[in-house]
Amino acid sequence: MSAQKVFRVALRGDTLLTSPRWNKGTAFTIRERKAFGLTGRLPCRVNTIDEQCARAYDQLCSRDSPLRKNSFLQSMKEQNWVLYYELVRRNLKELIPIIYTPTEVRGAGCGCMWLMWS
């Protein structure tokens, strides 16, 4: 039996959704969506963290290089800490080399970063 910690959050609506610390994306329950003024701001379906992690992992695996995977993870971290840290926790051995980019990838990243935005 695990006790979930309850936090009081003064954020509502778009402010809550743009706060990576508190944003849970589609994992907000119907009750939370009503309480935080999120009704209509998210897809109707509520996803569990397991479903979100599976979808995010599939998206991560579709990236063809460690540099693109790193970029995907950094973007996720800027939007949703809950999902980012859960995905990393579940796939730690696989993701540590991507998060802490190896020298050869970092060097390649410096020279090829413009390709990602062209």
Residue pairs with C-beta under 8 A, 6 or more apart in sequence:
7 22
9 16
9 22
9 36
11 19
11 22
11 36
12 36
12 37
12 38
13 36
13 37
13 38
13 41
14 41
16 22
16 23
16 36
16 37
16 38
17 23
17 38
17 41
17 42
20 77
20 78
20 79
20 80
20 81
20 84
21 81
23 79
23 80
23 81
23 82
24 32
24 49
24 80
24 82
24 83
25 42
25 47
25 52
25 79
25 80
25 82
25 83
26 42
26 43
26 45
26 46
26 47
26 52
27 46
27 47
27 48
27 49
27 52
27 82
27 83
28 36
28 38
28 42
28 46
29 46
30 46
32 38
33 39
33 41
33 42
47 55
49 82
49 83
49 86
52 83
52 86
53 83
53 86
53 87
53 90
56 76
56 83
56 87
57 87
57 90
57 91
59 72
60 69
60 72
60 73
60 87
63 69
63 71
63 72
65 105
66 97
66 98
66 101
66 102
66 105
67 101
67 105
67 108
67 109
67 112
67 116
68 116
69 98
70 98
70 99
70 101
70 105
70 109
71 116
73 84
73 87
73 88
73 95
73 98
73 99
76 83
76 84
76 87
77 84
87 95
88 95
88 99
101 109
